[in-house]
Amino acid sequence: MTFDRPFERWLPVPPDWVTSDGRRYAYASRAGGMGPQPQEPGLHAVDVATASDKRVAEGDWMVVGFNVHGIYAMQASSNAAPRGLWLIDPYSGALQRITETGFWTHVTDDLAWGRDAERPEVILPLDHLFRLDLTTGSLDQSWFARDGMALYALGDDGRGNVVVQATGGQSDAVEFWLVGQNTPRNLRIYAGSAAGRSSLVPVGLYVLGDGHGLWIGTHGGLYLYRPGEDLTRASGATGQVAGTCA
């Protein structure tokens, strides 16, 4: 699902699970429907150049991101949704629990975004975006909200904004918002219907930003957003965005 430009090869995981230099990627058992399943259950780190595969933690995990600090992942089990956030050293396997709560979908070097973790015994509102400071552990459970809609942090635009998808509501809508990482200034860049084959629901639950703008691969085609402009259809091809432009 990701084209590793430095090594000129395809990797079987989303871009957030790959280090920025393309040298390593992480994957795990119970990977949330994305990525390969390991022969040896647990959390794994792979060296792209050598294809060396190392299990760095036992148990079931869901990878959130892999950056200079290590692998960020949620613990998972067969009878409960993934929740909480851990930092795992890809070399030693040392575990550091960041928080016990939340369902996390995107991390940067010092921040994480998510929402409340689903529990079968409780109907939880999913319309509040959480912001977690990875340095201090400070958690803001109301960083951004859209009443009655389910929120999902898809990634960031590389310009200091988190890209949030909001779906549902009375009109079965889909919206894309840019929400400030450090200042919650909010800009809606798209609003439409989530129904139909041409909807702008992302094919993969992530977006990628580069020098050209923000790329979103949807069921209705490939879209590009540039600051100050409308969301533009760049191609009719549908599918996931596999990498940024050179």
C-alpha positions as CSV (number, residue, x, y, z in Angstrom):
1,M,0.0,0.0,0.0
2,T,3.0,2.3,0.1
3,F,5.7,3.0,-2.5
4,D,9.0,3.3,-0.8
5,R,10.8,5.8,-3.1
6,P,14.3,5.6,-1.5
7,F,14.4,1.8,-2.0
8,E,12.2,1.8,-5.1
9,R,9.9,-1.0,-3.9
10,W,6.3,-1.5,-2.7
11,L,5.6,-2.1,1.0
12,P,2.5,-3.9,2.3
13,V,1.6,-1.3,4.9
14,P,0.1,2.2,5.0
15,P,2.5,5.2,4.9
16,D,2.2,6.1,8.6
17,W,3.7,2.7,9.4
18,V,6.9,3.5,7.5
19,T,9.7,5.6,8.8
20,S,10.2,8.9,7.0
21,D,13.5,7.7,5.5
22,G,11.8,4.6,4.1
23,R,14.3,2.3,5.9
24,R,11.9,0.4,8.2
25,Y,8.2,-0.4,8.6
26,A,6.1,-1.9,11.4
27,Y,3.1,-4.3,11.3
28,A,1.3,-6.5,13.8
29,S,-1.2,-9.2,14.4
30,R,-4.8,-7.9,14.4
31,A,-3.7,-5.1,12.2
32,G,-7.2,-3.6,11.9
33,G,-7.8,-4.9,8.4
34,M,-4.6,-3.3,6.9
35,G,-1.2,-4.7,6.4
36,P,0.1,-8.3,6.4
37,Q,-0.4,-10.8,9.2
38,P,2.8,-12.1,10.8
39,Q,3.6,-15.8,11.0
40,E,4.7,-15.2,14.5
41,P,2.0,-13.2,16.4
42,G,3.0,-9.9,17.8
43,L,4.4,-6.5,16.8
44,H,7.1,-6.6,14.2
45,A,9.7,-4.2,12.7
46,V,11.1,-4.9,9.2
47,D,14.3,-3.6,7.7
48,V,13.5,-2.8,4.1
49,A,17.0,-3.2,2.7
50,T,17.7,-6.6,4.2
51,A,14.0,-7.8,4.7
52,S,15.0,-8.7,8.3
53,D,11.8,-9.2,10.3
54,K,12.1,-8.8,14.1
55,R,9.3,-9.3,16.6
56,V,9.6,-6.5,19.1
57,A,6.6,-7.2,21.3
58,E,4.3,-10.1,22.0
59,G,0.5,-10.0,21.9
60,D,-2.0,-8.4,19.6
61,W,-1.4,-4.8,18.5
62,M,-2.7,-2.2,16.0
63,V,0.0,0.1,14.6
64,V,-0.7,3.8,14.6
65,G,2.7,5.2,13.4
66,F,6.4,4.7,13.2
67,N,8.7,7.7,13.6
68,V,12.0,8.8,15.1
69,H,10.8,8.0,18.6
70,G,9.7,4.4,17.8
71,I,6.5,2.5,17.0
72,Y,3.2,3.9,18.4
73,A,0.6,1.2,18.7
74,M,-2.6,0.3,20.5
75,Q,-3.2,-3.0,22.3
76,A,-5.9,-5.1,20.8
77,S,-7.8,-8.3,21.8
78,S,-10.4,-10.6,20.2
79,N,-13.2,-9.3,22.5
80,A,-12.5,-5.6,22.7
81,A,-11.7,-2.7,20.4
82,P,-8.1,-1.5,20.4
83,R,-7.5,1.3,22.9
84,G,-4.8,3.3,24.6
85,L,-1.4,4.2,23.2
86,W,2.0,2.7,23.7
87,L,5.5,3.7,22.4
88,I,7.6,0.6,21.6
89,D,11.4,0.7,21.0
90,P,11.9,-1.1,17.7
91,Y,15.4,-2.3,18.8
92,S,15.0,-3.3,22.5
93,G,11.3,-3.9,22.6
94,A,11.0,-1.6,25.6
95,L,7.3,-0.6,26.2
96,Q,6.1,2.8,27.4
97,R,2.4,3.4,28.0
98,I,1.4,6.9,27.0
99,T,-2.3,6.6,27.8
100,E,-4.9,4.0,28.7
101,T,-7.8,5.7,26.9
102,G,-8.7,6.5,23.3
103,F,-8.7,5.1,19.8
104,W,-5.7,6.7,18.0
105,T,-5.4,7.1,14.2
106,H,-2.5,9.5,13.6
107,V,0.7,10.6,15.3
108,T,3.4,13.2,14.5
109,D,6.7,13.7,16.3
110,D,5.0,15.1,19.4
111,L,1.2,14.9,19.0
112,A,-1.4,12.2,18.5
113,W,-5.1,12.4,17.4
114,G,-8.0,10.0,18.0
115,R,-11.4,9.7,19.6
116,D,-13.1,7.7,22.3
117,A,-12.5,3.9,22.1
118,E,-15.7,1.9,21.2
119,R,-17.1,-0.4,23.9
120,P,-19.9,-2.8,23.1
121,E,-21.6,-2.1,26.5
122,V,-21.7,1.7,26.1
123,I,-22.9,3.9,23.3
124,L,-20.2,6.5,23.0
125,P,-20.2,9.8,21.1
126,L,-17.5,9.7,18.4
127,D,-18.0,13.3,17.4
128,H,-15.1,14.7,19.5
129,L,-11.5,14.6,18.3
130,F,-8.9,14.0,21.0
131,R,-5.5,15.7,21.0
132,L,-2.7,14.1,23.0
133,D,0.6,15.7,23.8
134,L,3.1,12.9,23.5
135,T,5.7,14.8,25.5
136,T,3.7,15.7,28.6
137,G,0.8,13.2,28.3
138,S,-1.7,16.1,28.4
139,L,-5.0,15.0,26.8
140,D,-7.6,17.3,25.3
141,Q,-10.8,15.4,24.6
142,S,-12.6,18.3,22.9
143,W,-9.9,19.6,20.5
144,F,-12.5,19.5,17.6
145,A,-16.1,18.5,17.5
146,R,-18.9,17.9,14.9
147,D,-22.1,17.1,16.7
148,G,-23.7,13.8,15.6
149,M,-20.9,12.9,13.2
150,A,-18.1,10.3,13.5
151,L,-14.6,11.8,13.4
152,Y,-11.4,10.2,12.1
153,A,-8.0,11.9,11.9
154,L,-6.7,10.9,8.5
155,G,-3.2,12.5,8.7
156,D,-1.7,15.9,8.3
157,D,-1.1,18.2,5.4
158,G,2.6,18.9,6.3
159,R,1.7,22.6,7.0
160,G,0.7,22.3,10.6
161,N,-2.9,21.1,10.1
162,V,-4.6,17.8,10.9
163,V,-7.0,16.4,8.2
164,V,-10.2,15.1,9.8
165,Q,-13.0,13.2,8.1
166,A,-16.5,13.6,9.5
167,T,-19.2,11.2,8.4
168,G,-22.8,10.5,9.2
169,G,-25.3,12.9,10.7
170,Q,-28.9,13.3,9.4
171,S,-27.9,13.8,5.8
172,D,-25.4,10.9,5.5
173,A,-22.7,13.4,4.8
174,V,-18.9,13.3,4.4
175,E,-16.8,16.3,5.3
176,F,-13.1,17.1,5.3
177,W,-11.7,19.6,7.8
178,L,-8.3,21.1,8.4
179,V,-7.8,21.5,12.1
180,G,-4.7,23.3,13.5
181,Q,-2.2,21.1,15.4
182,N,-1.4,23.7,18.0
183,T,-4.2,26.2,17.5
184,P,-7.7,24.7,16.8
185,R,-8.5,27.0,13.8
186,N,-10.8,25.0,11.6
187,L,-11.4,25.1,7.9
188,R,-13.9,22.9,6.1
189,I,-12.5,22.0,2.6
190,Y,-15.3,19.7,1.4
191,A,-18.9,18.7,2.3
192,G,-20.9,16.2,0.3
193,S,-22.8,12.9,0.4
194,A,-21.2,9.7,1.6
195,A,-23.6,7.7,-0.6
196,G,-22.9,6.4,-4.1
197,R,-19.9,5.1,-6.0
198,S,-18.7,8.6,-6.8
199,S,-18.6,9.7,-3.1
200,L,-15.4,11.3,-1.7
201,V,-15.1,8.8,1.1
202,P,-11.4,7.9,1.2
203,V,-10.4,4.4,-0.1
204,G,-7.7,4.2,2.6
205,L,-8.1,5.9,5.9
206,Y,-5.2,8.3,5.4
207,V,-4.1,11.3,3.3
208,L,-0.7,12.5,2.2
209,G,0.7,16.1,1.9
210,D,3.7,17.2,-0.1
211,G,4.9,20.3,-1.9
212,H,2.0,20.2,-4.3
213,G,-0.7,20.1,-1.7
214,L,-2.9,17.5,0.1
215,W,-3.7,14.3,-1.8
216,I,-6.9,12.3,-1.0
217,G,-7.6,9.0,-2.7
218,T,-11.4,8.6,-2.8
219,H,-14.1,6.3,-4.4
220,G,-14.8,9.3,-6.7
221,G,-11.2,9.8,-7.9
222,L,-7.9,11.3,-6.8
223,Y,-8.3,14.8,-5.3
224,L,-5.8,17.6,-4.5
225,Y,-6.3,20.4,-2.1
226,R,-4.1,23.5,-2.2
227,P,-4.3,26.3,0.4
228,G,-6.7,29.0,-0.6
229,E,-8.2,26.9,-3.5
230,D,-11.1,24.5,-3.8
231,L,-10.7,20.8,-3.6
232,T,-9.8,19.7,-7.2
233,R,-10.3,16.3,-8.9
234,A,-6.8,15.5,-10.3
235,S,-7.7,12.1,-11.7
236,G,-10.7,9.8,-12.2
237,A,-8.6,6.9,-11.0
238,T,-9.8,5.5,-7.7
239,G,-7.6,3.9,-5.0
240,Q,-5.3,4.7,-2.1
241,V,-2.6,7.3,-2.3
242,A,0.6,5.2,-2.2
243,G,3.2,8.0,-1.9
244,T,3.9,11.6,-2.4
245,C,5.2,13.2,-5.6
246,A,8.9,13.7,-6.2
